[in-house]
Amino acid sequence: MVRWLSDDEQETWQAYIRLRQRMDAAIMAGLARDGLSLADYELLVPLSAAPEGRLRAKELAAEVCWEKSRLSKHLARMAARGLVERRPSEEDARGIVVELTAAGRTALEHAAPNHVELVRRVFIDAMTDAEAGALRSLSDKVSASAQRVTDLAI
């Protein structure tokens, strides 16, 4: 039997959808001014935090919750722009290692200040400290629940 959403639950779900869509649109517009896409930024950040700017493609995909084909296609576009390099893993010939290039690091460092200012202006400054804490708590609970569903599907 389907547990349909109540009116309040439907309004909550729709509010989340609007939040996600509008935040993505604002962030995409901000990053575009610096020559990056949201997808570029999502991949550059974990690479920049990784030891020596390198991650196995499988680890990067898991970090950003992307499917292998999406990651492969986007990395090809980023490699063509000189932001990353892909090479076979030295430990496992079947694996691919993705490395942040100097140009990729420069692009990220150029975009980061504008990105952080946009996140602050649109997102952080819109909340009180108590609301931010509640959002972190809620996000952790929902993320864990979604991860359990994803784990069951694998």
CORSULGI-V430583 format. One record per residue. N is the residue number from 0. OMEGA is omega in whole degrees, 0 to 359 (none if undefined). Layout:
n = [N:N]
omega = [OMEGA:OMEGA]
//
This chain:
n = [0:1:2:3:4:5:6:7:8:9:10:11:12:13:14:15:16:17:18:19:20:21:22:23:24:25:26:27:28:29:30:31:32:33:34:35:36:37:38:39:40:41:42:43:44:45:46:47:48:49:50:51:52:53:54:55:56:57:58:59:60:61:62:63:64:65:66:67:68:69:70:71:72:73:74:75:76:77:78:79:80:81:82:83:84:85:86:87:88:89:90:91:92:93:94:95:96:97:98:99:100:101:102:103:104:105:106:107:108:109:110:111:112:113:114:115:116:117:118:119:120:121:122:123:124:125:126:127:128:129:130:131:132:133:134:135:136:137:138:139:140:141:142:143:144:145:146:147:148:149:150:151:152:153]
omega = [181:175:182:179:173:178:179:179:178:178:178:180:180:176:177:180:178:178:182:182:183:175:178:181:180:181:178:179:179:180:180:178:179:175:179:171:176:178:177:184:180:179:181:183:179:176:181:181:182:176:180:178:184:172:170:181:180:179:179:178:179:181:184:178:178:173:183:184:178:180:182:181:182:177:177:178:179:179:179:179:177:182:180:170:176:178:178:178:177:180:185:185:179:183:178:175:178:182:175:178:176:178:178:178:179:179:179:180:178:184:188:181:178:179:180:179:178:178:179:185:186:190:186:183:179:185:168:177:180:178:178:177:179:179:177:180:179:180:178:180:182:178:179:178:178:179:178:178:179:180:179:182:184:none]
//
